[in-house]
Amino acid sequence: MDFNPVALDIVWTLLATVLVFLMQAGFSLLEAGATRAKNSINIVMKNVMDMSLGSLVFWLVGFGFMFGSNSSGWIGTDNFLLSEIDPASETGYFDFAFFIFQTVFAATAATIISGAVAERTKFTAYLIYAVAVTGFIYPIFGSWVWGGGWLNDVGPGFVDFAGSTVVHSVGGWAALAGAIVVGPRLGKYIDGAPQRLPGHSVVLMALGVFILWFGWFGFNAGSTVSGNDGSIAVIFITTNLAAAAGAVGAMVLSYAIWKRFDVYMTLNGVIAGLVAITAGCANMGPGMALITGLIGGFVVVGSAVFLENVLKVDDPVGAIAAHGFTGAWGTLAVGLFAQEEFGGINGLLFGGGAGQLGAQFVGVIAAFVFVFGTSFVVFKLIDLTIGMRASDEEQEIGLDVTEHSASGYPDFTNVTQK
């Protein structure tokens, strides 16, 4: 029997795709558990639409903007609706597999925003910006990195193997813009002091985090898009070690600050470790991955405190800290900790000089400026037209009833369905 490496690549890429697809369930559970019971259906609806609208819009225009011909270095100009893929060609079916893998990445970028603006955002407003993110904002920045764009020509070339910046910081910076425009939840700040508005189920949060951890092996190792690449073994190890170290780092720092082993921060520490290693999972050894994840755990705690107490930004699930700030850290970590024997490049601490770190810094800044800027404009336009924010009365009742005429827990709540 002849060995067909293209067929093996297709099988591996599709397997990784379903693992990343499962992460939508993880995000749904994490976000629902971190918010109050009266908004749980709203969370589920937004995550369903991230995948549904995201799939349609990314097929219509997003994939072309991201992976079409990019002679300008700024944006793809063809391959919309997969029109340039010939299934009869040598790699035609692999191209289809690559598309569906990238589709679930686009949906992930959009769903990061969901939790950050939870409990006070109109559902119709959410649908509009989900389209903007998956159709334009994420694909255009992605084209600069993975579509042959200009960031490949900065210094030795910007490196983001699986998307600490391309996916996670993009989602995080868009979430920051959304949270600023929509404002904090009703009752979050009293006389300028932040109040705890605890989510209704830590158990759901934990289950969501474990599903995300599981799916992340597909997210990172699947980015090889090759079933004949033995480096996936190393990527599994670096991914797992970073997640574990992120949990420990967040737990230790939260205890040092509040003298308690904080479950919310520890769970977000897992996500932070995963986000941090996503850029360098194929370019670092296990030891450097552990350090990257550990620092990621510190970053998520510090940035969450900074956002809530200094910037007065209300983020119910900690998405901006875990994805935006930690994604930036993980991207910079490539310029410090990359090891040639794993990914072909050396970071500053392994004799590679400052060039790679400089390229990483440029990519991080470019992501923030472009994504935060464009997202802020989109959110502001929505706010000035149909409005972003649910009314105080709607927030008091809960978006499940006011937006969806239903209750996530009808046997245990005293709200009446419309």
C-alpha positions as CSV (number, residue, x, y, z in Angstrom):
1,M,0.0,0.0,0.0
2,D,1.4,3.4,-1.0
3,F,1.9,5.9,1.8
4,N,0.1,9.2,1.1
5,P,1.5,12.0,3.3
6,V,-1.1,14.5,2.1
7,A,-3.9,12.2,3.3
8,L,-2.2,11.9,6.7
9,D,-1.9,15.7,6.9
10,I,-5.7,16.0,6.1
11,V,-6.6,13.5,8.8
12,W,-4.4,15.2,11.5
13,T,-5.6,18.7,10.6
14,L,-9.3,17.6,10.8
15,L,-8.7,15.8,14.1
16,A,-7.1,19.0,15.5
17,T,-10.1,20.9,14.1
18,V,-12.6,19.0,16.1
19,L,-10.5,19.5,19.2
20,V,-10.5,23.2,18.7
21,F,-14.2,23.1,17.9
22,L,-14.8,21.5,21.3
23,M,-13.2,24.6,22.9
24,Q,-16.4,26.5,22.1
25,A,-18.1,24.3,24.6
26,G,-15.3,25.1,27.1
27,F,-15.7,28.8,26.6
28,S,-19.5,28.5,27.0
29,L,-19.1,26.7,30.3
30,L,-16.3,29.0,31.6
31,E,-18.2,32.2,30.7
32,A,-21.6,30.9,32.0
33,G,-20.1,29.8,35.3
34,A,-18.3,33.0,35.8
35,T,-21.4,35.1,35.3
36,R,-24.7,35.1,37.1
37,A,-27.4,32.5,36.5
38,K,-29.8,35.1,35.0
39,N,-27.5,35.5,32.1
40,S,-26.5,31.9,31.3
41,I,-28.7,31.5,28.2
42,N,-27.4,34.8,26.8
43,I,-23.9,33.4,27.2
44,V,-24.8,30.2,25.4
45,M,-26.5,32.0,22.6
46,K,-23.5,34.2,22.0
47,N,-21.1,31.3,21.8
48,V,-23.4,29.4,19.4
49,M,-23.5,32.5,17.2
50,D,-19.7,32.9,17.3
51,M,-19.4,29.5,15.7
52,S,-22.4,29.9,13.4
53,L,-22.0,33.5,12.1
54,G,-18.2,33.1,12.3
55,S,-18.3,30.0,10.0
56,L,-20.4,31.8,7.4
57,V,-18.6,35.1,7.4
58,F,-15.1,33.6,7.4
59,W,-16.1,31.5,4.4
60,L,-17.6,34.4,2.6
61,V,-14.8,37.0,3.0
62,G,-12.6,36.3,6.0
63,F,-10.5,33.4,4.5
64,G,-9.8,35.4,1.4
65,F,-8.7,38.5,3.3
66,M,-6.4,36.3,5.5
67,F,-5.0,33.8,3.0
68,G,-5.7,35.2,-0.4
69,S,-2.9,36.6,-2.6
70,N,-1.2,39.3,-0.5
71,S,1.2,41.1,-2.8
72,S,0.7,44.3,-0.8
73,G,1.6,42.7,2.5
74,W,-1.5,44.1,4.0
75,I,-4.5,42.1,2.9
76,G,-5.5,39.1,0.8
77,T,-7.4,39.8,-2.4
78,D,-8.8,36.5,-3.7
79,N,-9.9,33.0,-2.7
80,F,-13.2,34.3,-1.3
81,L,-15.9,31.5,-0.9
82,L,-12.9,29.1,-1.4
83,S,-13.2,29.9,-5.1
84,E,-9.5,29.3,-5.9
85,I,-9.4,25.8,-4.4
86,D,-9.5,23.0,-7.0
87,P,-10.4,19.7,-5.3
88,A,-8.8,17.8,-8.3
89,S,-5.4,19.4,-7.6
90,E,-2.7,17.6,-5.7
91,T,-3.4,19.5,-2.4
92,G,-7.1,20.5,-3.1
93,Y,-8.6,18.5,-0.3
94,F,-5.9,19.5,2.1
95,D,-6.7,23.2,1.3
96,F,-10.3,22.4,2.4
97,A,-9.0,20.9,5.7
98,F,-6.8,23.9,6.3
99,F,-9.8,26.2,5.7
100,I,-12.0,24.5,8.3
101,F,-9.1,24.5,10.8
102,Q,-8.7,28.2,10.3
103,T,-12.5,28.7,10.7
104,V,-12.5,27.4,14.3
105,F,-9.6,29.7,15.0
106,A,-11.6,32.7,13.8
107,A,-14.5,31.6,16.0
108,T,-12.2,31.4,19.0
109,A,-11.0,35.0,18.5
110,A,-14.6,36.2,18.5
111,T,-15.7,34.2,21.5
112,I,-13.0,35.8,23.7
113,I,-15.0,39.0,23.5
114,S,-18.2,37.4,24.7
115,G,-17.2,37.0,28.3
116,A,-15.6,40.4,28.7
117,V,-18.8,42.2,27.8
118,A,-21.2,39.7,29.4
119,E,-24.3,40.6,31.4
120,R,-24.9,44.1,30.0
121,T,-24.6,43.9,26.2
122,K,-27.5,43.8,23.7
123,F,-27.6,40.6,21.8
124,T,-28.1,42.3,18.4
125,A,-25.0,44.5,19.1
126,Y,-23.0,41.3,19.8
127,L,-24.1,39.8,16.5
128,I,-22.9,42.8,14.6
129,Y,-19.4,42.9,16.1
130,A,-19.0,39.1,15.8
131,V,-19.4,39.6,12.1
132,A,-16.9,42.4,12.1
133,V,-14.3,40.4,14.0
134,T,-14.5,37.1,12.0
135,G,-15.0,38.8,8.7
136,F,-12.5,41.7,8.8
137,I,-10.5,42.5,12.0
138,Y,-9.1,39.0,12.7
139,P,-8.5,38.0,9.1
140,I,-6.7,41.3,8.2
141,F,-4.3,41.1,11.1
142,G,-3.9,37.4,10.5
143,S,-2.9,38.1,6.9
144,W,0.0,40.2,8.2
145,V,1.4,37.1,10.0
146,W,0.1,33.9,8.5
147,G,-0.9,35.1,5.1
148,G,2.5,36.3,4.0
149,G,2.1,39.9,5.1
150,W,4.5,42.6,6.2
151,L,5.3,41.3,9.7
152,N,7.2,38.5,8.1
153,D,9.7,41.1,6.9
154,V,10.3,42.8,10.2
155,G,13.9,41.8,11.3
156,P,14.2,38.0,11.1
157,G,10.4,37.8,10.9
158,F,7.7,37.9,13.5
159,V,7.0,34.4,14.9
160,D,3.6,33.4,16.4
161,F,3.3,29.7,15.8
162,A,-0.3,29.0,16.9
163,G,-1.6,32.5,17.7
164,S,-0.8,34.0,21.1
165,T,-1.2,37.3,19.3
166,V,-3.0,36.5,16.1
167,V,-5.9,34.8,17.9
168,H,-5.7,35.5,21.6
169,S,-4.4,39.1,21.8
170,V,-6.7,40.0,18.9
171,G,-9.6,38.7,20.9
172,G,-8.3,40.3,24.0
173,W,-7.7,43.8,22.6
174,A,-11.1,43.7,20.9
175,A,-12.6,42.7,24.2
176,L,-10.9,45.6,25.9
177,A,-12.4,48.0,23.4
178,G,-15.8,46.5,23.9
179,A,-15.7,46.6,27.7
180,I,-14.6,50.3,27.6
181,V,-17.5,51.3,25.2
182,V,-20.2,49.3,27.0
183,G,-19.1,50.3,30.5
184,P,-19.2,48.3,33.7
185,R,-22.1,46.1,34.9
186,L,-24.7,47.7,37.1
187,G,-23.4,47.7,40.6
188,K,-19.9,46.8,39.8
189,Y,-18.4,50.1,41.1
190,I,-19.8,52.0,44.1
191,D,-18.1,55.3,44.8
192,G,-15.3,54.1,42.5
193,A,-14.6,50.9,44.5
194,P,-15.0,47.6,42.6
195,Q,-17.6,45.2,44.1
196,R,-17.5,41.4,43.8
197,L,-20.3,40.1,41.5
198,P,-19.5,36.4,41.7
199,G,-20.4,33.9,39.0
200,H,-23.1,31.3,39.8
201,S,-21.0,28.1,39.3
202,V,-17.3,27.5,39.9
203,V,-18.0,23.9,38.9
204,L,-19.0,25.0,35.4
205,M,-16.0,27.2,35.2
206,A,-13.7,24.4,36.1
207,L,-15.3,22.0,33.6
208,G,-14.9,24.7,30.9
209,V,-11.2,25.2,31.8
210,F,-10.5,21.4,31.5
211,I,-12.3,21.2,28.2
212,L,-10.2,24.2,27.0
213,W,-7.0,22.6,28.2
214,F,-8.0,19.4,26.3
215,G,-8.8,21.2,23.2
216,W,-5.7,23.3,23.3
217,F,-3.6,20.3,22.3
218,G,-5.3,20.5,19.0
219,F,-5.0,24.2,18.9
220,N,-1.2,24.2,19.3
221,A,-0.1,20.8,17.9
222,G,-2.7,21.1,15.1
223,S,-1.0,24.2,13.8
224,T,1.7,22.0,12.3
225,V,-1.1,21.0,9.9
226,S,1.0,17.9,9.3
227,G,0.5,14.4,10.5
228,N,4.0,13.5,9.5
229,D,5.7,16.0,11.8
230,G,7.1,14.5,15.0
231,S,7.4,17.9,16.6
232,I,3.8,17.5,17.8
233,A,5.1,15.4,20.7
234,V,7.2,18.3,21.9
235,I,4.2,20.7,21.4
236,F,2.0,18.5,23.5
237,I,4.6,18.6,26.3
238,T,5.2,22.4,26.1
239,T,1.5,23.1,26.0
240,N,0.8,21.0,29.1
241,L,3.7,22.2,31.2
242,A,2.8,25.9,30.5
243,A,-0.8,25.3,31.5
244,A,0.2,23.6,34.7
245,A,2.8,26.3,35.6
246,G,0.3,29.0,34.8
247,A,-2.1,27.6,37.3
248,V,0.6,27.3,40.0
249,G,1.9,30.9,39.3
250,A,-1.6,32.4,39.5
251,M,-2.4,30.5,42.7
252,V,0.8,31.5,44.4
253,L,0.5,35.2,43.5
254,S,-3.1,35.4,44.4
255,Y,-2.2,33.9,47.8
256,A,0.6,36.4,48.2
257,I,-1.9,39.3,47.5
258,W,-5.1,38.1,49.3
259,K,-3.9,35.3,51.6
260,R,-6.3,32.9,49.9
261,F,-5.9,30.2,47.3
262,D,-8.2,31.9,44.8
263,V,-10.0,29.5,42.6
264,Y,-11.0,32.1,40.0
265,M,-7.4,33.2,39.5
266,T,-6.1,29.6,39.5
267,L,-8.5,28.6,36.8
268,N,-7.6,31.7,34.8
269,G,-4.0,30.8,35.4
270,V,-4.5,27.6,33.4
271,I,-5.8,29.7,30.5
272,A,-3.0,32.2,30.9
273,G,-0.4,29.5,30.7
274,L,-2.0,28.0,27.6
275,V,-2.3,31.4,25.9
276,A,1.3,32.3,26.8
277,I,2.8,29.2,25.2
278,T,0.7,29.3,22.1
279,A,3.2,31.5,20.2
280,G,6.3,29.5,21.1
281,C,5.0,26.0,21.7
282,A,7.1,24.7,18.7
283,N,10.1,26.9,19.4
284,M,10.9,26.2,23.0
285,G,12.0,23.2,25.1
286,P,10.0,22.0,28.1
287,G,12.0,24.1,30.6
288,M,11.4,27.4,28.8
289,A,7.8,26.5,28.3
290,L,7.4,26.0,32.0
291,I,8.9,29.4,32.7
292,T,6.7,31.0,30.0
293,G,3.6,29.6,31.6
294,L,4.6,30.4,35.1
295,I,5.1,34.1,34.2
296,G,1.9,33.9,32.3
297,G,0.2,33.0,35.6
298,F,1.7,36.1,37.2
299,V,0.7,38.3,34.3
300,V,-2.9,37.3,34.4
301,V,-3.3,38.1,38.1
302,G,-1.4,41.4,37.8
303,S,-3.2,42.6,34.7
304,A,-6.6,41.6,36.1
305,V,-6.0,43.7,39.2
306,F,-4.7,46.6,37.1
307,L,-7.7,46.5,34.8
308,E,-10.3,46.3,37.6
309,N,-8.7,48.7,40.1
310,V,-6.8,51.2,38.1
311,L,-8.4,51.3,34.6
312,K,-11.9,50.6,36.1
313,V,-12.6,48.1,33.3
314,D,-15.2,45.4,34.2
315,D,-14.4,42.0,32.7
316,P,-16.5,39.3,34.3
317,V,-14.4,36.4,33.1
318,G,-10.9,37.9,33.0
319,A,-10.7,37.5,29.3
320,I,-8.7,40.7,28.6
321,A,-6.1,39.7,31.1
322,A,-5.9,36.1,30.1
323,H,-5.9,36.6,26.4
324,G,-4.8,40.2,25.7
325,F,-2.0,40.8,28.2
326,T,-0.9,37.2,28.5
327,G,-0.9,36.7,24.7
328,A,1.4,39.7,24.4
329,W,3.7,38.2,27.0
330,G,3.8,34.8,25.3
331,T,4.6,36.4,22.0
332,L,7.5,38.4,23.5
333,A,8.7,35.2,25.3
334,V,9.6,33.7,21.9
335,G,12.2,36.5,21.5
336,L,13.7,35.5,24.8
337,F,13.4,31.7,25.1
338,A,13.3,30.3,21.6
339,Q,15.8,27.4,21.1
340,E,17.2,26.5,17.7
341,E,17.0,22.8,18.2
342,F,13.2,23.0,18.5
343,G,12.1,25.6,16.1
344,G,15.1,26.8,14.1
345,I,15.5,30.2,15.9
346,N,17.3,31.3,19.0
347,G,15.9,33.9,21.4
348,L,17.9,36.5,23.2
349,L,18.8,34.2,26.1
350,F,20.1,31.5,23.8
351,G,22.5,33.7,21.8
352,G,20.1,34.9,19.1
353,G,20.6,38.6,19.8
354,A,17.9,41.2,20.1
355,G,16.6,41.0,16.6
356,Q,13.9,38.3,17.2
357,L,12.8,40.1,20.4
358,G,12.5,43.3,18.4
359,A,10.3,41.6,15.7
360,Q,8.1,40.2,18.4
361,F,7.7,43.6,20.0
362,V,6.7,45.2,16.7
363,G,4.1,42.5,16.2
364,V,2.6,42.9,19.7
365,I,2.3,46.7,19.2
366,A,0.9,46.3,15.7
367,A,-1.8,44.0,17.0
368,F,-2.8,46.4,19.8
369,V,-2.9,49.5,17.6
370,F,-4.8,47.9,14.8
371,V,-7.2,45.7,16.7
372,F,-8.0,48.0,19.6
373,G,-8.3,50.9,17.2
374,T,-10.6,49.3,14.7
375,S,-12.6,47.5,17.4
376,F,-13.2,50.7,19.3
377,V,-14.5,52.3,16.2
378,V,-16.9,49.3,15.5
379,F,-18.2,49.3,19.0
380,K,-18.6,53.0,19.1
381,L,-20.6,53.0,15.8
382,I,-22.8,50.3,17.2
383,D,-23.3,52.2,20.4
384,L,-24.2,55.4,18.5
385,T,-26.8,53.6,16.3
386,I,-28.6,50.7,17.9
387,G,-26.9,51.0,21.3
388,M,-24.5,48.6,23.0
389,R,-25.7,48.6,26.5
390,A,-28.8,46.9,28.0
391,S,-30.8,49.2,30.3
392,D,-30.5,49.1,34.1
393,E,-33.9,47.3,34.3
394,E,-32.8,44.7,31.8
395,Q,-29.6,44.1,33.7
396,E,-31.5,43.7,37.0
397,I,-33.9,41.2,35.5
398,G,-31.2,39.4,33.5
399,L,-30.6,39.1,29.8
400,D,-32.0,35.6,29.6
401,V,-35.5,36.9,30.1
402,T,-35.2,40.3,28.4
403,E,-33.3,39.1,25.3
404,H,-34.4,35.5,25.0
405,S,-37.7,35.2,27.0
406,A,-36.3,32.2,28.9
407,S,-34.6,31.2,32.0
408,G,-31.5,29.0,32.3
409,Y,-32.7,27.7,35.7
410,P,-36.5,28.0,35.7
411,D,-36.9,25.7,38.8
412,F,-34.5,27.8,40.9
413,T,-35.0,31.4,40.0
414,N,-37.8,33.8,40.8
415,V,-37.8,35.5,37.4
416,T,-40.9,35.1,35.1
417,Q,-40.5,34.2,31.5
418,K,-42.1,36.6,29.0
